[in-house]
Structure formats: C-alpha cells, structure tokens
Amino acid sequence: MRAVMVNEPGGPEVMRIAADLPLPEPKPNEVRIRVAYAGLNFFDVLQRSGRYLRKPKYPTVLGGEISGIVDQAGDSVNHLSPGQPVCALTGSSGGYAEYAVAEADAVIPLPHAMPLKLAAAYPLQVLTAWGVLNVSAKAHHPGEWVLVHAAAGGVGTILCQLARDAGNLVIATAGTDEKCAHAKKHGAQWAINYKTEAWPQRVREITGGHGVDIICDSVGKETQTGNMRAIANFGRVVIFGYASGEPKYDMNVLWGRSAGITTYGLYHHVLHETITKRSIRETLPRVINGELKLPVGGIYPLEQVAQAHEALEGRQTIGKLLLEIDGNLRSERRQ
C-alpha cells in the first residue's frame, strides 16, 4: 500500500510517499479501514517536526483521523463489519495511508448516505470542540462570554457554533479579515483581527469591562499574555494546543484574577466511554442534518502532502483540510 512516511523529524520535505508497505494487520480489538480521506491537523505538523508531547518512533506514518470503509474486523470486534462506512481516530499515526488500523472503540459507524469527505472532517474537530467546552471549560451557564482563538480553523469553527448554540456570547480572533468573516458566519457574534487590533483591549470593550469567562486556546505562547488581560475574574483558560509554542503562565497573575488554567486532550476523551458516547450522540446527528457546519477549506492529493503541511503551518487556511487517499471509495463500494 501507499503511505506518507517520516524517517526523522524535520520540515515538510522529510515526508515521502512509500509505495510498497505491507497492509497493517488488525489486532483482536482493532479494525482495518480502507481510507478515503485523512484529516490534516496541526498535531500532524508537531509529529512531523518532533515537537509533539508524545514522541513517535521513527520511521512513522503520519495521520490520526480518517474516513473510509471497514476492510477487516479483528476477532473480538462484533459491531463492525467489512463494507461498513466509518470515520475513526487512529491515535497519533497511521492515517496518511491507503489502509489504516484503529481500535474498535475509536471507530464511529456512519449512515451510508453520509459523504466520506464530510465524515473525515468530523471526529477530531467536533469531538475536540465539544470536549473543550463541556468537559474542560464546563460551559454549562448560558450567557457567559467565550473567546475562541484561531476561530477560522477546523476546531475553532466548531467551537464558535457550539458555544453560540449553548447560549453563550462568542468573540473570535483570527489573523485576516476574511477569517474573521468566516468566524462570524459560523457562530461568533464578534470577531477581532489580531493583526490590526489590540485584541485584549477590544475584548474588554466588547464585554463592557467584564472580560471573558472562557478562553479556548490552541495557539499557546503568543496568546498567553493577552489571555490574562482579557480573562474575567474566576474565568478559565482551556489550552488544547500550542501552535506557537508551549505557554508558561504566571501563577501570580492567575491569582490576581482568581482565574484557572486547564487543558484538554482528545486522547483522554476517547478513553472515557461515557464522554465519548455522549459527545457523538449530541453532535453527529447535527452534522448529518446540516445543522452543524463542517466547512472544508482544501483537499489535497496524497502527492501534495508537503504543500498541505506548508499551508497549515503557515496559517494560510480556513476550515478543515483533507488529504484525499481514495475519493471514489464510496461509489466503488455501492457497485
């Protein structure tokens, strides 16, 4: 099979397409999936460059999010069968390939009518956004002020919609006017271009001096100082990524606001059966019926994976990016 391999950490140039890898064999609790699309995520960039918290063993196949068709189910898997359309989380590797394996508990069965392109944009983005708000931020009080950084990205787009739909007041930050317009189209009531405005001051103005109760931050180091200027007393900052580097918060500043810092990781989410089932139950039907929008900003063929990483790393993208492995897979299955 073909797959995107990385033999050592580095820039986009270290990725190569291997053409003759053996098919991965599923363990008893795993499923092998023939891949239609792989999700492109910033943690793939961190994996490729050697900056991810969980260091991979090189050589490795990148990619942790896929959609496709079940090819083979392990001996202990009874609820999934060959030919079934699914999306899945493959952990932190293995997704940029024609075939990938995933633990059965991380595989989500799909209705046959759901396009696999849309399905590939679902699991990491939507479950992360749901978990950031409902598990880590505990956004259970309608009317709170919620600030979403990187609001035009895949997760940010979903965060804006979920926070708005829960009755919160949503402020977005993004780096271009086009991205700000995207955020407002998808749930934010206010959007701030952080390159042209002093966003912490603007947040204070929008909130009438109160500040924001919740900050959803995947940027990290570049936003930490501004976050402390924008946070309300007793507010909470949820760190679920660090695209600009790991943040280092000053406890004295936190005490000065009685504010809290917490984190979120999808790998813990999927280990918790109750949380996982609830998050899927509350979001997948809304995606299927079109109520929750998952805009795809770009689809790259496997051969252009380096260009895709450059666009993602350079913050040139809006919405979700996908890597097309076999875009005709659904129609082939129906024949």
CORFENSUL-V457591 format. One record per residue. N is the residue number from 1. RES is the residue in one letter. SS is DSSP state (H for helix, E for strand, L for the rest). D_FIRST is the distance of its C-alpha to the first C-alpha in Angstrom with 2 decimals. Layout:
BEGIN
[[N:RES:SS:D_FIRST] [N:RES:SS:D_FIRST]]
END
This chain:
BEGIN
[[1:M:L:0.00] [2:R:L:3.80] [3:A:E:6.60] [4:V:E:10.33] [5:M:E:11.84] [6:V:E:15.58] [7:N:L:17.26] [8:E:L:20.73] [9:P:L:22.59] [10:G:L:23.86] [11:G:L:23.94] [12:P:H:21.32] [13:E:H:20.99] [14:V:H:19.30] [15:M:E:16.01] [16:R:E:13.48] [17:I:E:10.08] [18:A:E:7.91] [19:A:L:5.86] [20:D:L:5.34] [21:L:L:5.13] [22:P:L:6.19] [23:L:L:6.30] [24:P:L:9.38] [25:E:L:12.54] [26:P:L:15.18] [27:K:L:18.64] [28:P:L:21.66] [29:N:L:22.25] [30:E:E:18.73] [31:V:E:16.62] [32:R:E:12.91] [33:I:E:12.43] [34:R:E:10.35] [35:V:E:11.00] [36:A:E:13.40] [37:Y:E:14.89] [38:A:E:15.04] [39:G:E:18.57] [40:L:E:19.67] [41:N:L:22.36] [42:F:H:24.72] [43:F:H:23.75] [44:D:H:20.37] [45:V:H:22.68] [46:L:H:24.62] [47:Q:H:21.64] [48:R:H:20.49] [49:S:H:24.12] [50:G:L:24.98] [51:R:L:27.59] [52:Y:L:26.34] [53:L:L:28.67] [54:R:L:26.06] [55:K:L:24.62] [56:P:L:20.97] [57:K:L:20.18] [58:Y:L:18.56] [59:P:L:15.92] [60:T:E:14.46] [61:V:E:11.92] [62:L:L:14.41] [63:G:L:15.29] [64:G:L:17.43] [65:E:E:17.86] [66:I:E:15.88] [67:S:E:16.72] [68:G:E:15.08] [69:I:E:15.57] [70:V:E:15.87] [71:D:E:13.56] [72:Q:E:15.33] [73:A:E:18.36] [74:G:L:19.65] [75:D:L:22.90] [76:S:L:25.10] [77:V:L:23.84] [78:N:L:26.28] [79:H:L:26.23] [80:L:L:22.69] [81:S:L:21.27] [82:P:L:18.36] [83:G:L:18.67] [84:Q:L:20.46] [85:P:E:19.95] [86:V:E:19.80] [87:C:E:19.58] [88:A:E:19.03] [89:L:E:19.57] [90:T:L:17.01] [91:G:L:19.60] [92:S:L:19.29] [93:S:L:15.63] [94:G:L:12.05] [95:G:L:12.34] [96:Y:L:10.91] [97:A:E:7.33] [98:E:L:5.96] [99:Y:E:7.15] [100:A:E:10.10] [101:V:E:13.14] [102:A:E:16.72] [103:E:E:20.13] [104:A:H:21.71] [105:D:H:24.64] [106:A:H:22.55] [107:V:E:21.15] [108:I:E:23.49] [109:P:E:23.91] [110:L:L:24.66] [111:P:L:26.94] [112:H:L:25.36] [113:A:L:27.27] [114:M:L:25.78] [115:P:L:23.47] [116:L:H:20.06] [117:K:H:20.80] [118:L:H:23.92] [119:A:H:22.35] [120:A:H:20.00] [121:A:L:23.27] [122:Y:L:24.97] [123:P:H:24.23] [124:L:H:24.53] [125:Q:H:27.15] [126:V:H:29.35] [127:L:H:29.39] [128:T:H:30.07] [129:A:H:32.88] [130:W:H:34.35] [131:G:H:34.31] [132:V:H:35.85] [133:L:H:38.71] [134:N:H:39.33] [135:V:H:38.54] [136:S:H:39.20] [137:A:L:41.64] [138:K:L:43.31] [139:A:L:44.00] [140:H:L:46.20] [141:H:L:49.22] [142:P:L:49.26] [143:G:L:50.94] [144:E:L:49.45] [145:W:E:48.37] [146:V:E:44.61] [147:L:E:43.22] [148:V:E:39.55] [149:H:L:38.22] [150:A:L:35.28] [151:A:L:36.17] [152:A:L:34.14] [153:G:E:30.78] [154:G:H:28.55] [155:V:H:30.37] [156:G:H:33.69] [157:T:H:33.72] [158:I:H:33.38] [159:L:H:35.93] [160:C:H:38.47] [161:Q:H:38.18] [162:L:H:38.32] [163:A:H:41.21] [164:R:H:43.14] [165:D:H:42.67] [166:A:L:44.01] [167:G:L:47.19] [168:N:L:46.72] [169:L:E:47.73] [170:V:E:44.66] [171:I:E:44.77] [172:A:E:41.69] [173:T:E:41.11] [174:A:E:38.87] [175:G:L:38.97] [176:T:L:39.82] [177:D:H:42.06] [178:E:H:39.17] [179:K:H:37.36] [180:C:H:40.66] [181:A:H:41.09] [182:H:H:37.64] [183:A:H:38.65] [184:K:H:41.94] [185:K:H:40.33] [186:H:L:38.22] [187:G:L:40.93] [188:A:L:42.62] [189:Q:L:46.34] [190:W:E:46.66] [191:A:E:44.30] [192:I:E:45.09] [193:N:E:43.71] [194:Y:L:43.72] [195:K:L:43.90] [196:T:L:47.18] [197:E:L:48.82] [198:A:L:49.75] [199:W:H:47.66] [200:P:H:49.37] [201:Q:H:52.74] [202:R:H:51.50] [203:V:H:50.21] [204:R:H:53.68] [205:E:H:55.28] [206:I:H:53.14] [207:T:L:53.80] [208:G:L:57.49] [209:G:L:57.30] [210:H:L:55.64] [211:G:L:52.20] [212:V:E:48.96] [213:D:E:48.54] [214:I:E:44.76] [215:I:E:42.45] [216:C:E:38.69] [217:D:E:37.29] [218:S:L:33.79] [219:V:L:35.22] [220:G:L:36.97] [221:K:H:39.18] [222:E:H:40.31] [223:T:H:41.66] [224:Q:H:43.29] [225:T:H:46.76] [226:G:H:46.87] [227:N:H:45.75] [228:M:H:48.83] [229:R:H:51.03] [230:A:H:49.63] [231:I:E:49.41] [232:A:E:52.22] [233:N:E:54.19] [234:F:E:52.32] [235:G:E:49.14] [236:R:E:45.69] [237:V:E:42.78] [238:V:E:39.26] [239:I:E:36.81] [240:F:L:33.18] [241:G:L:31.69] [242:Y:L:32.93] [243:A:L:31.49] [244:S:L:34.55] [245:G:L:34.86] [246:E:L:36.21] [247:P:L:39.60] [248:K:L:42.66] [249:Y:L:45.22] [250:D:L:48.89] [251:M:H:50.30] [252:N:H:53.75] [253:V:H:52.52] [254:L:H:50.85] [255:W:H:54.11] [256:G:H:55.95] [257:R:H:54.19] [258:S:L:53.74] [259:A:L:50.12] [260:G:E:47.06] [261:I:E:43.58] [262:T:E:40.75] [263:T:E:36.96] [264:Y:L:34.10] [265:G:L:30.57] [266:L:H:28.16] [267:Y:H:26.90] [268:H:H:30.46] [269:H:H:30.69] [270:V:L:27.89] [271:L:L:29.48] [272:H:L:32.66] [273:E:H:32.45] [274:T:H:35.58] [275:I:H:34.65] [276:T:H:31.15] [277:K:H:32.52] [278:R:H:35.36] [279:S:H:33.31] [280:I:H:31.01] [281:R:H:34.11] [282:E:H:35.91] [283:T:H:33.25] [284:L:H:30.70] [285:P:H:33.45] [286:R:H:34.72] [287:V:H:31.38] [288:I:H:31.07] [289:N:L:34.64] [290:G:L:34.30] [291:E:L:36.86] [292:L:L:34.54] [293:K:L:32.89] [294:L:L:29.40] [295:P:L:29.51] [296:V:E:26.27] [297:G:E:27.22] [298:G:E:24.20] [299:I:E:20.74] [300:Y:E:18.55] [301:P:E:15.55] [302:L:H:12.60] [303:E:H:14.22] [304:Q:H:17.41] [305:V:H:16.52] [306:A:H:19.23] [307:Q:H:21.77] [308:A:H:21.07] [309:H:H:21.78] [310:E:H:24.85] [311:A:H:26.17] [312:L:H:25.70] [313:E:H:27.24] [314:G:L:29.99] [315:R:L:31.07] [316:Q:L:30.76] [317:T:L:29.24] [318:I:L:30.74] [319:G:E:29.14] [320:K:E:25.52] [321:L:E:22.63] [322:L:E:19.25] [323:L:E:15.86] [324:E:E:14.68] [325:I:L:11.05] [326:D:L:12.15] [327:G:L:15.94] [328:N:L:16.70] [329:L:H:15.19] [330:R:H:18.70] [331:S:H:20.38] [332:E:H:17.93] [333:R:H:18.67] [334:R:H:22.36] [335:Q:L:22.59]]
END
